[in-house]
Amino acid sequence: MLTKYIQAAMRHAAYEWIEEDRVWYASIPPLPGVWASADSREELPDELQSVLEGWIALGLRMNDPLPAIDGISLTFDLVR
């Protein structure tokens, strides 16, 4: 389920060249705070996925609800 969520989220990635800063920028608009930048367009998907994975891990750790992506939800019942 986690892999499918990540793959679905990455399909929503938006990429943009920022001329002023001479850097590539990417975000996943349905997921607030998930963005990355890189010097080349080729590096950007890996960097964005790394940010996404950290965002998911933090959200789960903080027990924050994560938005569904393309009907895929990440919900876990953690026993403490």
MODELLER restraints for C-alpha pairs under 7 A, 6 or more apart:
rsr = mdl.restraints
at = mdl.atoms
rsr.add(forms.Gaussian(group=physical.xy_distance, feature=features.Distance(at['CA:5:A'], at['CA:69:A']), mean=6.69, stdev=0.5))
rsr.add(forms.Gaussian(group=physical.xy_distance, feature=features.Distance(at['CA:5:A'], at['CA:72:A']), mean=6.00, stdev=0.5))
rsr.add(forms.Gaussian(group=physical.xy_distance, feature=features.Distance(at['CA:8:A'], at['CA:69:A']), mean=6.32, stdev=0.5))
rsr.add(forms.Gaussian(group=physical.xy_distance, feature=features.Distance(at['CA:8:A'], at['CA:70:A']), mean=6.61, stdev=0.5))
rsr.add(forms.Gaussian(group=physical.xy_distance, feature=features.Distance(at['CA:9:A'], at['CA:28:A']), mean=6.84, stdev=0.5))
rsr.add(forms.Gaussian(group=physical.xy_distance, feature=features.Distance(at['CA:9:A'], at['CA:69:A']), mean=6.23, stdev=0.5))
rsr.add(forms.Gaussian(group=physical.xy_distance, feature=features.Distance(at['CA:12:A'], at['CA:28:A']), mean=5.70, stdev=0.5))
rsr.add(forms.Gaussian(group=physical.xy_distance, feature=features.Distance(at['CA:13:A'], at['CA:26:A']), mean=6.49, stdev=0.5))
rsr.add(forms.Gaussian(group=physical.xy_distance, feature=features.Distance(at['CA:13:A'], at['CA:27:A']), mean=5.56, stdev=0.5))
rsr.add(forms.Gaussian(group=physical.xy_distance, feature=features.Distance(at['CA:13:A'], at['CA:28:A']), mean=4.55, stdev=0.5))
rsr.add(forms.Gaussian(group=physical.xy_distance, feature=features.Distance(at['CA:14:A'], at['CA:26:A']), mean=5.40, stdev=0.5))
rsr.add(forms.Gaussian(group=physical.xy_distance, feature=features.Distance(at['CA:14:A'], at['CA:27:A']), mean=5.44, stdev=0.5))
rsr.add(forms.Gaussian(group=physical.xy_distance, feature=features.Distance(at['CA:14:A'], at['CA:28:A']), mean=6.22, stdev=0.5))
rsr.add(forms.Gaussian(group=physical.xy_distance, feature=features.Distance(at['CA:15:A'], at['CA:25:A']), mean=5.79, stdev=0.5))
rsr.add(forms.Gaussian(group=physical.xy_distance, feature=features.Distance(at['CA:15:A'], at['CA:26:A']), mean=4.40, stdev=0.5))
rsr.add(forms.Gaussian(group=physical.xy_distance, feature=features.Distance(at['CA:15:A'], at['CA:27:A']), mean=6.86, stdev=0.5))
rsr.add(forms.Gaussian(group=physical.xy_distance, feature=features.Distance(at['CA:16:A'], at['CA:24:A']), mean=5.83, stdev=0.5))
rsr.add(forms.Gaussian(group=physical.xy_distance, feature=features.Distance(at['CA:16:A'], at['CA:25:A']), mean=5.21, stdev=0.5))
rsr.add(forms.Gaussian(group=physical.xy_distance, feature=features.Distance(at['CA:16:A'], at['CA:26:A']), mean=6.21, stdev=0.5))
rsr.add(forms.Gaussian(group=physical.xy_distance, feature=features.Distance(at['CA:17:A'], at['CA:23:A']), mean=6.09, stdev=0.5))
rsr.add(forms.Gaussian(group=physical.xy_distance, feature=features.Distance(at['CA:17:A'], at['CA:24:A']), mean=4.60, stdev=0.5))
rsr.add(forms.Gaussian(group=physical.xy_distance, feature=features.Distance(at['CA:17:A'], at['CA:25:A']), mean=6.20, stdev=0.5))
rsr.add(forms.Gaussian(group=physical.xy_distance, feature=features.Distance(at['CA:18:A'], at['CA:24:A']), mean=6.03, stdev=0.5))
rsr.add(forms.Gaussian(group=physical.xy_distance, feature=features.Distance(at['CA:18:A'], at['CA:25:A']), mean=6.88, stdev=0.5))
rsr.add(forms.Gaussian(group=physical.xy_distance, feature=features.Distance(at['CA:23:A'], at['CA:37:A']), mean=6.61, stdev=0.5))
rsr.add(forms.Gaussian(group=physical.xy_distance, feature=features.Distance(at['CA:23:A'], at['CA:38:A']), mean=5.95, stdev=0.5))
rsr.add(forms.Gaussian(group=physical.xy_distance, feature=features.Distance(at['CA:23:A'], at['CA:39:A']), mean=5.12, stdev=0.5))
rsr.add(forms.Gaussian(group=physical.xy_distance, feature=features.Distance(at['CA:24:A'], at['CA:37:A']), mean=5.39, stdev=0.5))
rsr.add(forms.Gaussian(group=physical.xy_distance, feature=features.Distance(at['CA:24:A'], at['CA:38:A']), mean=5.26, stdev=0.5))
rsr.add(forms.Gaussian(group=physical.xy_distance, feature=features.Distance(at['CA:24:A'], at['CA:39:A']), mean=5.96, stdev=0.5))
rsr.add(forms.Gaussian(group=physical.xy_distance, feature=features.Distance(at['CA:24:A'], at['CA:40:A']), mean=6.22, stdev=0.5))
rsr.add(forms.Gaussian(group=physical.xy_distance, feature=features.Distance(at['CA:24:A'], at['CA:41:A']), mean=6.06, stdev=0.5))
rsr.add(forms.Gaussian(group=physical.xy_distance, feature=features.Distance(at['CA:25:A'], at['CA:36:A']), mean=5.85, stdev=0.5))
rsr.add(forms.Gaussian(group=physical.xy_distance, feature=features.Distance(at['CA:25:A'], at['CA:37:A']), mean=4.37, stdev=0.5))
rsr.add(forms.Gaussian(group=physical.xy_distance, feature=features.Distance(at['CA:25:A'], at['CA:38:A']), mean=6.68, stdev=0.5))
rsr.add(forms.Gaussian(group=physical.xy_distance, feature=features.Distance(at['CA:26:A'], at['CA:35:A']), mean=5.47, stdev=0.5))
rsr.add(forms.Gaussian(group=physical.xy_distance, feature=features.Distance(at['CA:26:A'], at['CA:36:A']), mean=5.39, stdev=0.5))
rsr.add(forms.Gaussian(group=physical.xy_distance, feature=features.Distance(at['CA:26:A'], at['CA:37:A']), mean=6.24, stdev=0.5))
rsr.add(forms.Gaussian(group=physical.xy_distance, feature=features.Distance(at['CA:26:A'], at['CA:48:A']), mean=6.87, stdev=0.5))
rsr.add(forms.Gaussian(group=physical.xy_distance, feature=features.Distance(at['CA:27:A'], at['CA:34:A']), mean=5.70, stdev=0.5))
rsr.add(forms.Gaussian(group=physical.xy_distance, feature=features.Distance(at['CA:27:A'], at['CA:35:A']), mean=4.07, stdev=0.5))
rsr.add(forms.Gaussian(group=physical.xy_distance, feature=features.Distance(at['CA:27:A'], at['CA:36:A']), mean=6.47, stdev=0.5))
rsr.add(forms.Gaussian(group=physical.xy_distance, feature=features.Distance(at['CA:28:A'], at['CA:34:A']), mean=5.81, stdev=0.5))
rsr.add(forms.Gaussian(group=physical.xy_distance, feature=features.Distance(at['CA:28:A'], at['CA:35:A']), mean=6.54, stdev=0.5))
rsr.add(forms.Gaussian(group=physical.xy_distance, feature=features.Distance(at['CA:34:A'], at['CA:51:A']), mean=6.45, stdev=0.5))
rsr.add(forms.Gaussian(group=physical.xy_distance, feature=features.Distance(at['CA:34:A'], at['CA:52:A']), mean=6.00, stdev=0.5))
rsr.add(forms.Gaussian(group=physical.xy_distance, feature=features.Distance(at['CA:34:A'], at['CA:55:A']), mean=6.98, stdev=0.5))
rsr.add(forms.Gaussian(group=physical.xy_distance, feature=features.Distance(at['CA:35:A'], at['CA:48:A']), mean=6.25, stdev=0.5))
rsr.add(forms.Gaussian(group=physical.xy_distance, feature=features.Distance(at['CA:35:A'], at['CA:51:A']), mean=6.99, stdev=0.5))
rsr.add(forms.Gaussian(group=physical.xy_distance, feature=features.Distance(at['CA:36:A'], at['CA:47:A']), mean=6.29, stdev=0.5))
rsr.add(forms.Gaussian(group=physical.xy_distance, feature=features.Distance(at['CA:36:A'], at['CA:48:A']), mean=5.19, stdev=0.5))
rsr.add(forms.Gaussian(group=physical.xy_distance, feature=features.Distance(at['CA:36:A'], at['CA:51:A']), mean=6.91, stdev=0.5))
rsr.add(forms.Gaussian(group=physical.xy_distance, feature=features.Distance(at['CA:37:A'], at['CA:44:A']), mean=6.47, stdev=0.5))
rsr.add(forms.Gaussian(group=physical.xy_distance, feature=features.Distance(at['CA:38:A'], at['CA:44:A']), mean=5.50, stdev=0.5))
rsr.add(forms.Gaussian(group=physical.xy_distance, feature=features.Distance(at['CA:59:A'], at['CA:66:A']), mean=6.80, stdev=0.5))
rsr.add(forms.Gaussian(group=physical.xy_distance, feature=features.Distance(at['CA:66:A'], at['CA:74:A']), mean=6.64, stdev=0.5))
rsr.add(forms.Gaussian(group=physical.xy_distance, feature=features.Distance(at['CA:67:A'], at['CA:73:A']), mean=6.94, stdev=0.5))
